[in-house]
Amino acid sequence: MKNFLGGFLVAALLAGGGYWVMARKQPRHEASARTVKKAATEYHCPMHPTYKSDKPGDCPICGMRLVPIESETKDSQAGTETGTVSHEGHKTAETGAPERKILYYVDPMNPQNRSDKPGKAPDGMDLVPFYANEAATEETPIVPGYVPVRINQERQQMMGITLDQARFMNLEQSIRTVGRVVSDETRLHHIHTKFEGFIDHLYVDSVGEYVTAGDPLFTVYSPELVATQKELILALRAKEKLASVNSDPMMAGIDLVEAARQRLSYWDIGLDQIAHLERTREPIKALIIRSPVSGFVSAKTAAHGMRVMPSDVLYDIIDLSTVWVLADVYEVNMPLVRVGQPAEISLPYDTGRIWKGRISYLYPTLDEKTRTLKARLEFPNSSGLLKPEMYVDVVLKTGIGRVLAVPESAVLSTGERMLVFVSKGGGLFEPREVNTGVKVRNYYEIRTGLAAGETVVTGANFLLDSESKLKASISGMKKNHQHGQ
């Protein structure tokens, strides 16, 4: 009887201990299951991890798409009863989460680096999963060799994609360069005689002197000139003699007098000297040659007693009331300059004084060594402070008016075309070929290919370029394979 009671007591103790152990294990197992289930159905913002939600949606802080919290689902304690995420992205029905199939793992900086398992890319970046629902469904090439790509919000943040809008704006820029003051070639006058003779006296005998129009330059003796004066005197006397016996003007020698006067005027003999000759009836041995313009004597070959011919240049007189400035415009700025464009100059040692002028001419050739174009600027110089061969600082005010423009970083040059990526919403980016105009500051003029208000990618678009070309290549291979079958 004692043995029976002892055995029963041992069995009861063993049964009670087992029940106690199972009772302690069961809550922990159920708590673990609830934790896993909660983790699988809880969402958070990648940029603001402190914000969590029990359902998918967008972050109210930054607008990013909420992603499921999956860190606890990988805990080995979850067991097979609660369901786990496999490499293929499948989940059991107990989790209630949608199935997300991982197509491959990709380098966020170099999309061409792909792998069928997680790890690190050759450049050291961590490979990130690329899910099936992230793949773009649009595979029709819009630009040869490119197709649209769809990138989710999380990957956009990782890639550093930034956006901006195409808008109308006034593109203006100031081109700064250097220039050299030169004389206005149209205001240069050569002084010479129209007959042979000898210089008798010089009134202006040095280079640099300033003369005004009508000032005497030199006197010249010419036998031909003296003979013409005598012809005029004889014609006047004949006119007076014939007029007393015949009232016909033609017979009074009027034609001979007028012919002699015209010959003297054609030789640049002044009307005052002709009038003096007619009044005194004495030929002038040395006639005065006067300056036809005002300006500075820039060159002189005349000398006392010198024999002169009609081909000899005796003086050069330059008018500096208006001067030219020859400015160097670099080849890249050529599309921004035009005739009539306003310009400003200042002296390096007197930057407070500004002269305003305009571009009067663009030379047709470039300097092969400096790769610059000469632009001729015209400035008034009534003060005479601008002197030939001075160096000046030049500012060209450029502007092409109000045009459609995008930031320079939005435009990719492929060598064959200019390309931008247009955001169509929902993470879809469409490649678009554009026709660009001039580049002013950090903006490109867009002539065709975009409309005002469209959103373009301005950052990391080279990554989209690689992704789009790679997807186009894969799509092309699939089509070729299907045609081959």
SVG drawing of the C-alpha trace seen along z (x, -y; Angstrom):
<svg xmlns="http://www.w3.org/2000/svg" viewBox="-4 -150 67 152">
<polyline fill="none" stroke="black" stroke-width="0.4" points="0.0,0.0 2.8,-2.4 4.5,-1.6 1.3,-2.3 0.8,-5.7 4.4,-6.6 4.1,-5.9 0.9,-7.8 2.4,-10.8 5.4,-10.8 3.2,-10.5 1.0,-13.4 4.1,-15.6 5.4,-14.8 2.1,-15.6 1.8,-18.8 5.3,-19.9 4.7,-19.2 1.5,-21.2 3.3,-24.1 6.1,-24.0 3.7,-24.0 1.7,-26.8 4.8,-29.0 5.9,-28.2 2.5,-28.8 2.2,-32.6 5.7,-33.2 5.0,-31.4 1.7,-33.3 3.4,-36.6 6.2,-35.9 3.6,-35.1 1.7,-38.4 5.0,-40.3 5.9,-38.9 2.4,-39.5 2.5,-43.1 5.9,-43.7 4.7,-42.4 1.7,-44.7 3.4,-47.8 4.8,-50.5 7.2,-53.3 8.8,-56.2 12.4,-55.5 13.3,-59.2 11.4,-59.5 11.6,-56.1 9.9,-57.4 6.6,-57.7 4.8,-54.4 1.4,-53.2 -0.6,-50.0 -1.5,-50.4 0.3,-51.5 0.2,-55.0 2.4,-58.2 4.4,-59.9 2.6,-63.1 6.0,-64.8 7.8,-64.3 5.3,-62.5 7.4,-59.4 5.7,-56.0 5.6,-54.0 7.4,-50.7 6.7,-47.6 8.9,-47.0 10.5,-43.6 13.4,-43.5 11.5,-41.3 10.1,-38.9 13.6,-37.6 13.9,-36.6 14.5,-32.8 12.1,-32.6 9.1,-33.4 8.9,-29.8 7.2,-28.3 3.8,-28.8 3.8,-32.6 5.2,-32.8 8.5,-34.3 9.8,-36.4 11.8,-34.2 14.4,-35.3 11.6,-35.4 9.5,-37.7 6.6,-35.4 4.6,-35.6 2.1,-33.2 -1.6,-34.0 -1.2,-34.6 0.8,-37.8 -1.9,-39.3 0.9,-41.3 1.0,-41.4 3.5,-39.2 6.6,-41.2 8.8,-39.2 12.5,-40.3 13.6,-40.3 17.3,-41.0 19.6,-43.2 21.0,-46.3 23.7,-48.9 21.9,-52.2 24.8,-54.2 25.5,-52.0 22.3,-50.2 24.2,-48.0 25.7,-46.2 23.2,-43.5 23.2,-40.3 20.7,-37.5 21.6,-37.7 22.3,-40.4 25.8,-41.7 28.1,-44.5 28.7,-46.0 32.2,-46.4 32.2,-50.0 31.5,-49.2 27.8,-50.1 25.3,-47.8 23.0,-46.1 19.4,-46.9 16.4,-44.7 14.5,-45.5 10.9,-44.3 8.6,-43.2 6.1,-46.0 8.9,-48.6 9.7,-47.6 8.3,-49.9 5.6,-48.4 6.2,-50.9 8.7,-49.4 8.0,-51.3 11.0,-53.4 10.2,-57.1 13.8,-58.1 15.9,-55.6 17.7,-53.4 15.7,-54.7 12.5,-53.6 10.6,-55.0 11.6,-53.8 9.7,-53.6 11.5,-54.2 9.8,-54.1 10.1,-56.9 12.6,-55.1 15.0,-54.5 14.6,-58.0 15.8,-59.2 18.7,-56.8 19.7,-57.8 19.5,-61.5 17.0,-62.4 15.9,-66.1 13.3,-67.8 12.5,-71.2 10.1,-72.7 10.5,-74.1 9.5,-77.7 9.6,-80.9 12.2,-83.4 14.3,-86.3 17.8,-85.0 20.3,-87.8 24.0,-87.7 27.0,-90.0 30.1,-89.0 33.3,-90.5 36.3,-90.8 39.1,-93.2 39.5,-95.6 41.8,-98.0 41.0,-101.6 41.6,-102.4 40.8,-105.4 37.6,-105.4 38.8,-104.6 35.9,-106.4 37.1,-109.6 40.7,-109.4 41.5,-112.0 44.4,-112.1 45.6,-115.5 47.2,-115.8 47.2,-118.2 45.4,-117.6 48.2,-119.2 51.9,-119.3 53.8,-122.0 56.3,-122.9 55.6,-123.5 56.4,-127.1 55.5,-127.4 54.2,-125.1 51.6,-126.2 51.4,-122.8 54.8,-121.3 54.5,-118.5 52.6,-115.3 50.0,-115.5 48.8,-119.1 45.1,-119.7 43.6,-121.6 40.0,-122.7 38.3,-122.7 39.5,-125.6 42.9,-126.1 45.8,-126.6 48.1,-123.6 50.7,-124.8 51.1,-127.0 52.0,-125.6 53.4,-127.1 52.4,-125.5 53.1,-126.9 49.8,-125.2 47.9,-126.9 49.4,-130.3 48.5,-129.8 44.9,-129.0 44.7,-132.2 45.9,-134.2 43.2,-132.6 40.6,-133.7 41.9,-137.3 42.0,-137.5 38.4,-136.0 37.2,-138.7 38.8,-141.5 37.4,-140.1 33.9,-139.9 34.0,-143.5 35.3,-144.7 32.8,-142.7 29.9,-143.7 30.4,-147.3 29.8,-146.7 27.5,-143.6 24.6,-142.9 24.6,-139.2 25.9,-137.4 27.3,-134.5 29.4,-136.8 30.6,-138.6 32.8,-135.7 30.7,-134.4 31.5,-130.8 35.2,-131.4 35.1,-133.0 32.9,-130.2 35.2,-127.6 38.3,-129.1 36.5,-129.4 35.4,-125.7 38.9,-124.5 40.3,-126.4 37.6,-125.0 38.3,-121.5 41.8,-121.9 40.5,-122.7 41.3,-126.5 39.0,-128.2 36.2,-130.6 37.7,-133.4 41.0,-133.1 39.1,-133.1 37.2,-136.2 40.5,-137.9 41.9,-137.0 39.0,-138.5 39.1,-141.6 42.8,-142.3 43.4,-140.9 46.8,-139.7 47.7,-136.0 48.7,-134.5 52.1,-132.8 51.6,-130.4 48.1,-129.4 47.0,-128.3 45.8,-124.7 43.4,-124.4 42.3,-121.5 38.9,-120.1 38.2,-118.5 38.9,-119.0 41.2,-116.5 44.7,-115.5 47.6,-115.2 48.6,-111.6 51.1,-111.5 53.0,-114.1 55.4,-113.9 55.2,-117.5 58.4,-119.6 59.4,-123.1 60.5,-123.2 59.3,-119.7 58.0,-118.9 54.5,-117.3 52.5,-115.2 48.8,-114.4 49.6,-110.9 51.6,-112.2 49.9,-112.0 51.2,-115.1 49.1,-114.8 46.9,-112.3 44.2,-114.0 42.1,-111.8 38.9,-112.9 38.8,-111.3 35.4,-112.6 34.3,-109.1 36.5,-106.0 36.4,-102.3 37.2,-99.5 38.2,-96.1 37.0,-93.5 37.9,-89.8 34.8,-87.6 35.5,-83.9 34.1,-81.4 31.6,-80.0 30.0,-83.4 29.6,-84.1 25.8,-83.2 25.2,-85.8 26.6,-88.9 25.0,-90.8 25.3,-94.1 23.6,-97.0 23.9,-95.3 24.7,-97.7 28.2,-97.7 30.1,-99.5 33.7,-100.1 35.8,-101.5 39.5,-102.2 41.3,-99.7 42.6,-102.6 39.3,-104.5 36.5,-102.0 34.1,-104.6 33.8,-106.2 31.7,-104.3 31.3,-104.9 28.2,-103.6 28.2,-102.5 27.2,-99.7 28.5,-96.9 28.9,-98.3 30.5,-95.4 31.5,-91.7 34.5,-90.6 33.9,-87.6 36.9,-85.5 38.3,-84.1 41.9,-84.4 43.3,-80.9 45.5,-81.1 43.3,-82.7 40.0,-81.3 38.4,-84.7 36.2,-86.9 36.9,-90.6 33.9,-92.8 34.1,-96.5 32.4,-98.8 31.7,-102.4 31.8,-105.1 31.6,-108.9 34.7,-110.6 34.0,-114.3 36.2,-114.6 39.2,-113.1 40.0,-110.8 39.9,-107.7 43.1,-107.6 44.1,-105.0 46.0,-102.0 44.5,-102.2 43.4,-98.9 39.9,-99.0 37.6,-96.6 34.5,-95.7 31.1,-94.5 28.7,-93.3 25.0,-93.2 23.5,-90.1 20.0,-88.9 17.8,-86.8 14.5,-87.8 11.8,-85.7 12.2,-82.0 11.4,-78.6 14.4,-77.3 15.5,-74.5 18.5,-74.2 21.7,-73.2 21.9,-70.0 18.6,-68.8 20.1,-68.4 22.2,-65.4 24.3,-65.4 24.6,-61.9 26.7,-63.1 23.8,-62.4 21.0,-64.3 20.2,-66.5 18.1,-64.5 16.0,-65.3 14.0,-63.0 10.4,-64.2 8.7,-63.1 5.2,-61.8 4.1,-61.2 3.9,-57.9 7.7,-57.4 7.6,-57.2 10.4,-59.0 10.1,-59.5 13.2,-60.3 12.6,-63.2 14.7,-64.6 14.9,-68.4 16.3,-71.1 18.4,-73.5 19.3,-77.1 21.9,-79.2 23.1,-78.6 23.0,-81.7 24.4,-81.4 23.2,-77.9 20.2,-77.6 19.5,-76.2 17.1,-77.7 14.6,-75.0 13.3,-75.6 11.3,-72.3 10.6,-69.1 9.2,-70.6 6.2,-72.6 6.1,-75.1 5.2,-73.5 6.6,-70.0 8.8,-68.6 12.3,-67.5 15.0,-65.6 17.9,-67.9 19.9,-65.5 21.1,-61.9 19.7,-61.9 22.8,-60.1 21.6,-57.1 18.2,-57.3 20.1,-57.4 21.9,-54.2 18.7,-52.5 16.7,-53.5 19.4,-52.3 19.8,-49.1 16.1,-48.4 15.8,-49.3 18.6,-46.8 16.9,-44.0 13.6,-44.8 15.2,-44.6 16.8,-41.2 13.4,-39.8 11.7,-41.0 14.5,-39.5 14.2,-36.2 10.5,-36.1 10.8,-36.8 13.5,-34.1 11.1,-31.6"/>
</svg>
